[in-house]
Amino acid sequence: MNIFDEAISVLKSKVQVRKLLQDLHAEDIQRIISRLEAIHEEKMMAQMEVEEELNRKKAAMDAVREKMKELGLSVNDIKGLGEEKAPSARKGKVRQRYVFNYETTDGSVVNWEGATTGRIPADFSAYLERTGKDRKACIVSEL
């Protein structure tokens, strides 16, 4: 249990809070209470703002639905109109993929699709060790 979990479990119990604050003066406790009330008010204001935003969006969506109903449109009617292809959501580096050609220990030739980095099949790894070749030397074509 980390320190925050311990603090929360203490603050949830009236007996434990009383024990924790037993040596403090009334003025110090009042300062703590006023700070907690300020934090509570901030949280309540933030929650109200979120609820207002949700209500605003709901009202806007209802207005759009009404307008669509007036015009005789459905979501399927407008689904693909005016949109260009969205950019890919993929993040990170795009690896170039290749077709590699190698020979297994039993003599059969295998074509494997992959990249010049990352994990490779065990047979391919054994082939590279056996022949002393570099992975890039086995590239047949680019995908």
TIVO-2410 file (N, C-alpha, C; in nm, 3 decimals):
# residues 143
REC num residu      c1      c2      c3 atome chaine
REC   1      M   0.086  -0.118   0.000     N      A
REC   1      M   0.000   0.000   0.000    CA      A
REC   1      M   0.090   0.123   0.000     C      A
REC   2      N   0.067   0.218  -0.091     N      A
REC   2      N   0.150   0.337  -0.094    CA      A
REC   2      N   0.098   0.443   0.003     C      A
REC   3      I   0.170   0.550   0.015     N      A
REC   3      I   0.139   0.653   0.115    CA      A
REC   3      I   0.004   0.719   0.089     C      A
REC   4      F  -0.034   0.733  -0.038     N      A
REC   4      F  -0.161   0.798  -0.069    CA      A
REC   4      F  -0.279   0.709  -0.029     C      A
REC   5      D  -0.266   0.578  -0.053     N      A
REC   5      D  -0.371   0.486  -0.012    CA      A
REC   5      D  -0.386   0.485   0.140     C      A
REC   6      E  -0.272   0.489   0.209     N      A
REC   6      E  -0.276   0.492   0.355    CA      A
REC   6      E  -0.342   0.620   0.405     C      A
REC   7      A  -0.308   0.734   0.344     N      A
REC   7      A  -0.366   0.862   0.384    CA      A
REC   7      A  -0.517   0.863   0.362     C      A
REC   8      I  -0.559   0.811   0.250     N      A
REC   8      I  -0.702   0.808   0.220    CA      A
REC   8      I  -0.776   0.716   0.317     C      A
REC   9      S  -0.716   0.602   0.350     N      A
REC   9      S  -0.783   0.512   0.444    CA      A
REC   9      S  -0.793   0.575   0.582     C      A
REC  10      V  -0.693   0.654   0.622     N      A
REC  10      V  -0.699   0.723   0.752    CA      A
REC  10      V  -0.806   0.831   0.748     C      A
REC  11      L  -0.811   0.908   0.640     N      A
REC  11      L  -0.906   1.019   0.631    CA      A
REC  11      L  -1.051   0.972   0.618     C      A
REC  12      K  -1.073   0.848   0.579     N      A
REC  12      K  -1.209   0.797   0.568    CA      A
REC  12      K  -1.268   0.754   0.702     C      A
REC  13      S  -1.185   0.741   0.803     N      A
REC  13      S  -1.231   0.695   0.933    CA      A
REC  13      S  -1.230   0.810   1.034     C      A
REC  14      K  -1.344   0.837   1.094     N      A
REC  14      K  -1.355   0.946   1.192    CA      A
REC  14      K  -1.265   0.919   1.313     C      A
REC  15      V  -1.258   0.795   1.356     N      A
REC  15      V  -1.175   0.759   1.472    CA      A
REC  15      V  -1.028   0.782   1.441     C      A
REC  16      Q  -0.985   0.740   1.322     N      A
REC  16      Q  -0.844   0.758   1.286    CA      A
REC  16      Q  -0.809   0.904   1.266     C      A
REC  17      V  -0.902   0.983   1.210     N      A
REC  17      V  -0.877   1.127   1.194    CA      A
REC  17      V  -0.866   1.193   1.330     C      A
REC  18      R  -0.955   1.156   1.422     N      A
REC  18      R  -0.951   1.211   1.557    CA      A
REC  18      R  -0.816   1.179   1.622     C      A
REC  19      K  -0.768   1.056   1.608     N      A
REC  19      K  -0.640   1.015   1.665    CA      A
REC  19      K  -0.525   1.093   1.600     C      A
REC  20      L  -0.534   1.114   1.467     N      A
REC  20      L  -0.430   1.186   1.394    CA      A
REC  20      L  -0.421   1.332   1.438     C      A
REC  21      L  -0.537   1.394   1.466     N      A
REC  21      L  -0.542   1.537   1.498    CA      A
REC  21      L  -0.547   1.566   1.648     C      A
REC  22      Q  -0.529   1.467   1.732     N      A
REC  22      Q  -0.547   1.487   1.876    CA      A
REC  22      Q  -0.451   1.588   1.936     C      A
REC  23      D  -0.333   1.606   1.880     N      A
REC  23      D  -0.234   1.698   1.937    CA      A
REC  23      D  -0.240   1.838   1.876     C      A
REC  24      L  -0.328   1.862   1.780     N      A
REC  24      L  -0.337   1.993   1.716    CA      A
REC  24      L  -0.432   2.085   1.792     C      A
REC  25      H  -0.405   2.214   1.778     N      A
REC  25      H  -0.494   2.315   1.838    CA      A
REC  25      H  -0.616   2.332   1.748     C      A
REC  26      A  -0.720   2.387   1.803     N      A
REC  26      A  -0.845   2.407   1.731    CA      A
REC  26      A  -0.825   2.497   1.609     C      A
REC  27      E  -0.737   2.599   1.623     N      A
REC  27      E  -0.712   2.691   1.511    CA      A
REC  27      E  -0.646   2.617   1.393     C      A
REC  28      D  -0.554   2.527   1.424     N      A
REC  28      D  -0.489   2.450   1.318    CA      A
REC  28      D  -0.588   2.359   1.247     C      A
REC  29      I  -0.675   2.297   1.324     N      A
REC  29      I  -0.778   2.211   1.265    CA      A
REC  29      I  -0.871   2.293   1.177     C      A
REC  30      Q  -0.905   2.416   1.222     N      A
REC  30      Q  -0.993   2.502   1.143    CA      A
REC  30      Q  -0.926   2.540   1.011     C      A
REC  31      R  -0.794   2.565   1.011     N      A
REC  31      R  -0.721   2.596   0.888    CA      A
REC  31      R  -0.724   2.477   0.793     C      A
REC  32      I  -0.706   2.358   0.847     N      A
REC  32      I  -0.711   2.237   0.764    CA      A
REC  32      I  -0.848   2.221   0.702     C      A
REC  33      I  -0.951   2.243   0.784     N      A
REC  33      I  -1.089   2.230   0.735    CA      A
REC  33      I  -1.116   2.331   0.625     C      A
REC  34      S  -1.070   2.455   0.642     N      A
REC  34      S  -1.096   2.557   0.540    CA      A
REC  34      S  -1.024   2.523   0.410     C      A
REC  35      R  -0.904   2.466   0.419     N      A
REC  35      R  -0.832   2.426   0.298    CA      A
REC  35      R  -0.904   2.311   0.228     C      A
REC  36      L  -0.952   2.215   0.308     N      A
REC  36      L  -1.026   2.104   0.250    CA      A
REC  36      L  -1.156   2.152   0.185     C      A
REC  37      E  -1.223   2.249   0.248     N      A
REC  37      E  -1.346   2.304   0.189    CA      A
REC  37      E  -1.316   2.375   0.058     C      A
REC  38      A  -1.202   2.445   0.051     N      A
REC  38      A  -1.164   2.514  -0.073    CA      A
REC  38      A  -1.139   2.412  -0.184     C      A
REC  39      I  -1.071   2.303  -0.149     N      A
REC  39      I  -1.044   2.198  -0.247    CA      A
REC  39      I  -1.176   2.134  -0.291     C      A
REC  40      H  -1.266   2.111  -0.195     N      A
REC  40      H  -1.396   2.054  -0.227    CA      A
REC  40      H  -1.474   2.144  -0.322     C      A
REC  41      E  -1.471   2.273  -0.297     N      A
REC  41      E  -1.541   2.368  -0.384    CA      A
REC  41      E  -1.482   2.366  -0.526     C      A
REC  42      E  -1.348   2.359  -0.537     N      A
REC  42      E  -1.285   2.352  -0.668    CA      A
REC  42      E  -1.330   2.227  -0.743     C      A
REC  43      K  -1.333   2.114  -0.673     N      A
REC  43      K  -1.377   1.989  -0.734    CA      A
REC  43      K  -1.522   1.998  -0.781     C      A
REC  44      M  -1.607   2.056  -0.699     N      A
REC  44      M  -1.748   2.069  -0.734    CA      A
REC  44      M  -1.766   2.161  -0.856     C      A
REC  45      M  -1.689   2.270  -0.861     N      A
REC  45      M  -1.696   2.361  -0.975    CA      A
REC  45      M  -1.650   2.289  -1.103     C      A
REC  46      A  -1.542   2.212  -1.094     N      A
REC  46      A  -1.493   2.138  -1.210    CA      A
REC  46      A  -1.598   2.036  -1.256     C      A
REC  47      Q  -1.662   1.968  -1.161     N      A
REC  47      Q  -1.765   1.871  -1.195    CA      A
REC  47      Q  -1.885   1.941  -1.260     C      A
REC  48      M  -1.922   2.058  -1.210     N      A
REC  48      M  -2.033   2.132  -1.270    CA      A
REC  48      M  -1.999   2.175  -1.412     C      A
REC  49      E  -1.874   2.216  -1.436     N      A
REC  49      E  -1.833   2.257  -1.570    CA      A
REC  49      E  -1.841   2.139  -1.668     C      A
REC  50      V  -1.799   2.021  -1.622     N      A
REC  50      V  -1.806   1.902  -1.707    CA      A
REC  50      V  -1.952   1.870  -1.739     C      A
REC  51      E  -2.039   1.876  -1.638     N      A
REC  51      E  -2.180   1.848  -1.660    CA      A
REC  51      E  -2.243   1.949  -1.755     C      A
REC  52      E  -2.207   2.078  -1.740     N      A
REC  52      E  -2.258   2.181  -1.830    CA      A
REC  52      E  -2.214   2.155  -1.974     C      A
REC  53      E  -2.088   2.115  -1.991     N      A
REC  53      E  -2.036   2.085  -2.125    CA      A
REC  53      E  -2.111   1.967  -2.186     C      A
REC  54      L  -2.136   1.863  -2.106     N      A
REC  54      L  -2.211   1.748  -2.155    CA      A
REC  54      L  -2.353   1.788  -2.193     C      A
REC  55      N  -2.416   1.872  -2.110     N      A
REC  55      N  -2.552   1.918  -2.141    CA      A
REC  55      N  -2.555   2.002  -2.268     C      A
REC  56      R  -2.452   2.086  -2.287     N      A
REC  56      R  -2.443   2.168  -2.408    CA      A
REC  56      R  -2.429   2.080  -2.531     C      A
REC  57      K  -2.343   1.977  -2.522     N      A
REC  57      K  -2.325   1.887  -2.635    CA      A
REC  57      K  -2.453   1.809  -2.664     C      A
REC  58      K  -2.522   1.766  -2.559     N      A
REC  58      K  -2.646   1.691  -2.578    CA      A
REC  58      K  -2.750   1.778  -2.647     C      A
REC  59      A  -2.760   1.905  -2.605     N      A
REC  59      A  -2.856   1.996  -2.666    CA      A
REC  59      A  -2.820   2.019  -2.814     C      A
REC  60      A  -2.691   2.033  -2.842     N      A
REC  60      A  -2.648   2.053  -2.981    CA      A
REC  60      A  -2.679   1.930  -3.065     C      A
REC  61      M  -2.655   1.811  -3.009     N      A
REC  61      M  -2.685   1.689  -3.082    CA      A
REC  61      M  -2.835   1.674  -3.106     C      A
REC  62      D  -2.917   1.711  -3.008     N      A
REC  62      D  -3.061   1.705  -3.027    CA      A
REC  62      D  -3.106   1.801  -3.137     C      A
REC  63      A  -3.045   1.920  -3.140     N      A
REC  63      A  -3.079   2.017  -3.244    CA      A
REC  63      A  -3.041   1.964  -3.382     C      A
REC  64      V  -2.925   1.899  -3.391     N      A
REC  64      V  -2.881   1.843  -3.519    CA      A
REC  64      V  -2.976   1.731  -3.561     C      A
REC  65      R  -3.017   1.647  -3.467     N      A
REC  65      R  -3.110   1.538  -3.499    CA      A
REC  65      R  -3.243   1.594  -3.550     C      A
REC  66      E  -3.292   1.699  -3.485     N      A
REC  66      E  -3.417   1.761  -3.529    CA      A
REC  66      E  -3.404   1.818  -3.670     C      A
REC  67      K  -3.291   1.886  -3.696     N      A
REC  67      K  -3.269   1.944  -3.828    CA      A
REC  67      K  -3.259   1.834  -3.934     C      A
REC  68      M  -3.192   1.723  -3.900     N      A
REC  68      M  -3.182   1.611  -3.994    CA      A
REC  68      M  -3.320   1.551  -4.020     C      A
REC  69      K  -3.401   1.543  -3.915     N      A
REC  69      K  -3.536   1.488  -3.931    CA      A
REC  69      K  -3.619   1.578  -4.022     C      A
REC  70      E  -3.604   1.710  -4.007     N      A
REC  70      E  -3.675   1.806  -4.092    CA      A
REC  70      E  -3.637   1.788  -4.238     C      A
REC  71      L  -3.507   1.766  -4.261     N      A
REC  71      L  -3.457   1.754  -4.398    CA      A
REC  71      L  -3.471   1.613  -4.454     C      A
REC  72      G  -3.512   1.519  -4.371     N      A
REC  72      G  -3.529   1.382  -4.416    CA      A
REC  72      G  -3.398   1.310  -4.436     C      A
REC  73      L  -3.298   1.343  -4.358     N      A
REC  73      L  -3.167   1.280  -4.371    CA      A
REC  73      L  -3.143   1.182  -4.256     C      A
REC  74      S  -3.058   1.084  -4.285     N      A
REC  74      S  -3.015   0.992  -4.180    CA      A
REC  74      S  -2.863   1.000  -4.169     C      A
REC  75      V  -2.810   0.936  -4.069     N      A
REC  75      V  -2.665   0.936  -4.050    CA      A
REC  75      V  -2.597   0.869  -4.169     C      A
REC  76      N  -2.656   0.765  -4.221     N      A
REC  76      N  -2.598   0.696  -4.336    CA      A
REC  76      N  -2.592   0.784  -4.460     C      A
REC  77      D  -2.687   0.878  -4.473     N      A
REC  77      D  -2.687   0.968  -4.588    CA      A
REC  77      D  -2.567   1.061  -4.588     C      A
REC  78      I  -2.524   1.101  -4.471     N      A
REC  78      I  -2.415   1.200  -4.464    CA      A
REC  78      I  -2.283   1.140  -4.419     C      A
REC  79      K  -2.281   1.011  -4.398     N      A
REC  79      K  -2.165   0.945  -4.339    CA      A
REC  79      K  -2.035   0.972  -4.414     C      A
REC  80      G  -2.028   0.954  -4.542     N      A
REC  80      G  -1.901   0.967  -4.613    CA      A
REC  80      G  -1.888   1.093  -4.695     C      A
REC  81      L  -1.987   1.181  -4.691     N      A
REC  81      L  -1.984   1.299  -4.776    CA      A
REC  81      L  -1.887   1.404  -4.724     C      A
REC  82      G  -1.810   1.459  -4.814     N      A
REC  82      G  -1.723   1.572  -4.781    CA      A
REC  82      G  -1.602   1.536  -4.699     C      A
REC  83      E  -1.584   1.409  -4.671     N      A
REC  83      E  -1.468   1.370  -4.592    CA      A
REC  83      E  -1.363   1.313  -4.684     C      A
REC  84      E  -1.242   1.355  -4.660     N      A
REC  84      E  -1.131   1.294  -4.730    CA      A
REC  84      E  -1.079   1.182  -4.642     C      A
REC  85      K  -0.994   1.102  -4.696     N      A
REC  85      K  -0.940   0.991  -4.618    CA      A
REC  85      K  -0.866   1.045  -4.496     C      A
REC  86      A  -0.905   0.994  -4.381     N      A
REC  86      A  -0.844   1.039  -4.256    CA      A
REC  86      A  -0.701   0.989  -4.248     C      A
REC  87      P  -0.614   1.070  -4.190     N      A
REC  87      P  -0.475   1.024  -4.175    CA      A
REC  87      P  -0.469   0.906  -4.079     C      A
REC  88      S  -0.372   0.824  -4.099     N      A
REC  88      S  -0.356   0.705  -4.016    CA      A
REC  88      S  -0.332   0.744  -3.871     C      A
REC  89      A  -0.394   0.671  -3.781     N      A
REC  89      A  -0.378   0.699  -3.638    CA      A
REC  89      A  -0.254   0.632  -3.582     C      A
REC  90      R  -0.181   0.559  -3.665     N      A
REC  90      R  -0.063   0.488  -3.618    CA      A
REC  90      R   0.045   0.586  -3.575     C      A
REC  91      K   0.100   0.558  -3.461     N      A
REC  91      K   0.208   0.642  -3.411    CA      A
REC  91      K   0.337   0.563  -3.417     C      A
REC  92      G   0.444   0.634  -3.418     N      A
REC  92      G   0.573   0.567  -3.416    CA      A
REC  92      G   0.631   0.553  -3.555     C      A
REC  93      K   0.740   0.486  -3.559     N      A
REC  93      K   0.815   0.470  -3.681    CA      A
REC  93      K   0.755   0.358  -3.766     C      A
REC  94      V   0.736   0.384  -3.894     N      A
REC  94      V   0.685   0.282  -3.985    CA      A
REC  94      V   0.806   0.205  -4.039     C      A
REC  95      R   0.808   0.075  -4.015     N      A
REC  95      R   0.920  -0.007  -4.060    CA      A
REC  95      R   0.899  -0.053  -4.204     C      A
REC  96      Q   1.004  -0.048  -4.280     N      A
REC  96      Q   1.000  -0.100  -4.416    CA      A
REC  96      Q   1.002  -0.252  -4.407     C      A
REC  97      R   0.918  -0.317  -4.484     N      A
REC  97      R   0.910  -0.463  -4.482    CA      A
REC  97      R   0.969  -0.519  -4.610     C      A
REC  98      Y   1.029  -0.638  -4.597     N      A
REC  98      Y   1.097  -0.702  -4.708    CA      A
REC  98      Y   1.059  -0.850  -4.714     C      A
REC  99      V   1.091  -0.912  -4.827     N      A
REC  99      V   1.082  -1.057  -4.840    CA      A
REC  99      V   1.224  -1.110  -4.834     C      A
REC 100      F   1.248  -1.200  -4.739     N      A
REC 100      F   1.379  -1.260  -4.721    CA      A
REC 100      F   1.374  -1.404  -4.774     C      A
REC 101      N   1.485  -1.449  -4.829     N      A
REC 101      N   1.495  -1.584  -4.881    CA      A
REC 101      N   1.609  -1.652  -4.806     C      A
REC 102      Y   1.581  -1.770  -4.745     N      A
REC 102      Y   1.685  -1.844  -4.674    CA      A
REC 102      Y   1.660  -1.993  -4.688     C      A
REC 103      E   1.763  -2.071  -4.654     N      A
REC 103      E   1.755  -2.216  -4.668    CA      A
REC 103      E   1.758  -2.279  -4.529     C      A
REC 104      T   1.666  -2.370  -4.504     N      A
REC 104      T   1.661  -2.438  -4.375    CA      A
REC 104      T   1.765  -2.550  -4.372     C      A
REC 105      T   1.781  -2.611  -4.256     N      A
REC 105      T   1.881  -2.717  -4.240    CA      A
REC 105      T   1.848  -2.841  -4.323     C      A
REC 106      D   1.721  -2.863  -4.354     N      A
REC 106      D   1.684  -2.979  -4.436    CA      A
REC 106      D   1.694  -2.951  -4.586     C      A
REC 107      G   1.736  -2.830  -4.622     N      A
REC 107      G   1.760  -2.797  -4.762    CA      A
REC 107      G   1.646  -2.727  -4.833     C      A
REC 108      S   1.533  -2.707  -4.769     N      A
REC 108      S   1.422  -2.639  -4.835    CA      A
REC 108      S   1.442  -2.487  -4.829     C      A
REC 109      V   1.398  -2.420  -4.934     N      A
REC 109      V   1.411  -2.275  -4.944    CA      A
REC 109      V   1.282  -2.211  -4.895     C      A
REC 110      V   1.297  -2.109  -4.807     N      A
REC 110      V   1.181  -2.044  -4.745    CA      A
REC 110      V   1.184  -1.895  -4.776     C      A
REC 111      N   1.068  -1.840  -4.810     N      A
REC 111      N   1.052  -1.695  -4.822    CA      A
REC 111      N   0.981  -1.646  -4.697     C      A
REC 112      W   1.036  -1.545  -4.632     N      A
REC 112      W   0.980  -1.492  -4.508    CA      A
REC 112      W   0.963  -1.341  -4.522     C      A
REC 113      E   0.847  -1.288  -4.479     N      A
REC 113      E   0.823  -1.144  -4.483    CA      A
REC 113      E   0.852  -1.086  -4.347     C      A
REC 114      G   0.932  -0.980  -4.344     N      A
REC 114      G   0.966  -0.917  -4.217    CA      A
REC 114      G   1.044  -0.790  -4.239     C      A
REC 115      A   1.107  -0.742  -4.133     N      A
REC 115      A   1.184  -0.618  -4.138    CA      A
REC 115      A   1.330  -0.649  -4.111     C      A
REC 116      T   1.414  -0.547  -4.127     N      A
REC 116      T   1.557  -0.566  -4.103    CA      A
REC 116      T   1.591  -0.559  -3.955     C      A
REC 117      T   1.490  -0.529  -3.872     N      A
REC 117      T   1.510  -0.529  -3.727    CA      A
REC 117      T   1.399  -0.611  -3.663     C      A
REC 118      G   1.419  -0.651  -3.541     N      A
REC 118      G   1.315  -0.725  -3.469    CA      A
REC 118      G   1.339  -0.874  -3.470     C      A
REC 119      R   1.239  -0.947  -3.423     N      A
REC 119      R   1.251  -1.092  -3.411    CA      A
REC 119      R   1.240  -1.159  -3.548     C      A
REC 120      I   1.310  -1.272  -3.558     N      A
REC 120      I   1.309  -1.349  -3.682    CA      A
REC 120      I   1.284  -1.496  -3.648     C      A
REC 121      P   1.243  -1.575  -3.747     N      A
REC 121      P   1.223  -1.718  -3.721    CA      A
REC 121      P   1.354  -1.786  -3.679     C      A
REC 122      A   1.342  -1.891  -3.600     N      A
REC 122      A   1.461  -1.962  -3.551    CA      A
REC 122      A   1.542  -2.020  -3.666     C      A
REC 123      D   1.473  -2.072  -3.770     N      A
REC 123      D   1.543  -2.127  -3.886    CA      A
REC 123      D   1.626  -2.020  -3.957     C      A
REC 124      F   1.569  -1.901  -3.967     N      A
REC 124      F   1.640  -1.791  -4.033    CA      A
REC 124      F   1.763  -1.752  -3.950     C      A
REC 125      S   1.747  -1.747  -3.820     N      A
REC 125      S   1.858  -1.714  -3.732    CA      A
REC 125      S   1.969  -1.818  -3.744     C      A
REC 126      A   1.931  -1.945  -3.749     N      A
REC 126      A   2.029  -2.052  -3.765    CA      A
REC 126      A   2.100  -2.041  -3.900     C      A
REC 127      Y   2.026  -2.006  -4.005     N      A
REC 127      Y   2.084  -1.988  -4.138    CA      A
REC 127      Y   2.188  -1.876  -4.137     C      A
REC 128      L   2.154  -1.764  -4.072     N      A
REC 128      L   2.248  -1.651  -4.067    CA      A
REC 128      L   2.375  -1.690  -3.992     C      A
REC 129      E   2.364  -1.765  -3.884     N      A
REC 129      E   2.481  -1.810  -3.809    CA      A
REC 129      E   2.564  -1.909  -3.890     C      A
REC 130      R   2.495  -1.999  -3.957     N      A
REC 130      R   2.562  -2.103  -4.035    CA      A
REC 130      R   2.640  -2.044  -4.152     C      A
REC 131      T   2.580  -1.945  -4.220     N      A
REC 131      T   2.644  -1.891  -4.341    CA      A
REC 131      T   2.728  -1.767  -4.313     C      A
REC 132      G   2.708  -1.703  -4.199     N      A
REC 132      G   2.782  -1.581  -4.167    CA      A
REC 132      G   2.731  -1.460  -4.243     C      A
REC 133      K   2.614  -1.473  -4.304     N      A
REC 133      K   2.556  -1.361  -4.380    CA      A
REC 133      K   2.488  -1.262  -4.288     C      A
REC 134      D   2.468  -1.143  -4.342     N      A
REC 134      D   2.391  -1.039  -4.275    CA      A
REC 134      D   2.245  -1.054  -4.316     C      A
REC 135      R   2.155  -1.011  -4.234     N      A
REC 135      R   2.011  -1.023  -4.264    CA      A
REC 135      R   1.978  -0.951  -4.395     C      A
REC 136      K   2.039  -0.836  -4.419     N      A
REC 136      K   2.009  -0.758  -4.540    CA      A
REC 136      K   2.056  -0.828  -4.668     C      A
REC 137      A   2.152  -0.918  -4.656     N      A
REC 137      A   2.202  -0.989  -4.774    CA      A
REC 137      A   2.099  -1.090  -4.824     C      A
REC 138      C   1.999  -1.123  -4.744     N      A
REC 138      C   1.900  -1.222  -4.782    CA      A
REC 138      C   1.772  -1.160  -4.838     C      A
REC 139      I   1.771  -1.029  -4.855     N      A
REC 139      I   1.651  -0.960  -4.906    CA      A
REC 139      I   1.632  -0.994  -5.054     C      A
REC 140      V   1.509  -1.038  -5.086     N      A
REC 140      V   1.474  -1.070  -5.224    CA      A
REC 140      V   1.401  -0.953  -5.287     C      A
REC 141      S   1.302  -0.898  -5.214     N      A
REC 141      S   1.225  -0.784  -5.266    CA      A
REC 141      S   1.172  -0.701  -5.151     C      A
REC 142      E   1.125  -0.583  -5.186     N      A
REC 142      E   1.070  -0.488  -5.089    CA      A
REC 142      E   0.919  -0.491  -5.099     C      A
REC 143      L   0.852  -0.488  -4.986     N      A
REC 143      L   0.704  -0.488  -4.987    CA      A
REC 143      L   0.652  -0.346  -4.981     C      A
***
